[in-house]
Amino acid sequence: MPYYKCKLIDERGKYFIKREFAESKDFLINKYEDSDKKLVSIKRAILSDFSKIELFKTKIKVDDFLLFNQKLIVLLRSGISFPKALSTIIDNMKDGNFKSVLMGILKDIENGIQISDAFESKLLPYNNIYRATLLAGERSGQLDSVLERFNVYLEKVSNLRKKIISSLSYPVVLLVFMFAMVMLILLYAIPKFKEFYQDFGSKLPGITRAFIGFAEFLKTNIWLIIIGLIIIYMILKFIEKRNNNIVIFDYLKLKLPFIGNLILENNLAVFSRTLSILISGGITIPESSEIAVKTFTNKYLLKKTKNISEEIKRGRLLSDVLSEIVFIPPIMIEVIKMGESSGKLIDVLEKNSDFIESSIDTRINSLISLIEPVIIIILGLVIAFLLISIYLPIFSSIKVIK
């Protein structure tokens, strides 16, 4: 979807510029048709200031955003207004990407834009959830309390993500090393041994002939194989892009042994915690669910859950809607149903997130303890196979010479 630069006028006759990420101009025209802000002009943002800020600068780090919110909470609780608190934080920041984004936000707020609308930059972590949190704080008049809950949420989600990445880094390095070593032997070592074996004149063992044949095929066709894989990848990505109902790669990720369950549980934990924080801030369940499903980083999961909000708006319970989604665990549906009947949905969603995160910890620890010896055993077997294939003809030739 492209970016658009919209010029708007509010009820007081004040003009301001707002940047929007939308499907088309018609979508934005319909959006502001019944709004108190009137759309004056709209044009595609290609080489605008917005493009320079949003497209060529890196996303703001979660840790920096977490610290910013902590400072903001302290200032708000001391009785300082939001614009003044934001200005104070900006004055004490070093020049950089984050500061320039906040300066633009402050300018928008001073021009009369609602706080939650001003924080629309895609460079901010968990942008949709943060804007909904600010909206909840504005509606309830307890912006500092709602932001504090968001900070707790952000810290837990960030720590979970860091743990998954750090835990899987070592096995990935081992696998890459094993693959690189095997490719090096196949492409460079085996051809040298072939020339050496030709001088013996004796018939090579079947395992060695097969191994040399495979090495020659790989060396001759390696670039064709790489180009072919790239073409297949591009075709599949093109199919996905042309048809939003087709999701291939993210579906395959969920089918990976062990890793697929980690991806699913991580997405469910973030979804559940997001629902909890939004509902606790006063956002309705349909609105909260609409925002929460956007936290699914896996496109297949997002596709299967995108209609949750619409179903709830028709009068159905959240637990009933989730029960029709195949990958939602039955235990999660049951605890949500209990939360709905007891009026403690927020607490239940939080505890559900804690339970899933605990399950992820257990799975990661099991994966690490299991995958290391498995990879080492596989690596040993591969090396043994390579050595046997290479040295068996030498032993056979020695027997012939004797």
Secondary structure, DSSP 8 states (H G I E B T S, - for coil): --EEEEEEE-TT--EEEEEEE-S-HHHHHHHTTTSSSEEEEEEE-SSSHHHHHHHSS----HHHHHHHHHHHHHHHHTT--HHHHHHHHHHTS-SSHHHHHHHHHHHHHHTT--HHHH---TTSTTHHHHHHHHHHHHHHT-HHHHHHHHHHHHHHHHHHHHHHHHHHHHHHHHHHHHHHHHHHIIIIIHHHHHHHHHTT-S---HHHHHHHHHHHHHHHHHHHHHHHHHHHHHHHHHHHHH-TT---HHHHHHTSTTHHHHHHHHHHHHHHHHHHHHHHTT--HHHHHHHHGGG--SHHHHHHHTTHHHHHHTT--HHHHHTTSTTS-HHHHHHHHHHHHHT-HHHHHHHHHHHHHHHHHHHHHHHHHHHHHHHHHHHHHHHHHHHHHHHHHHHHHHHHH-
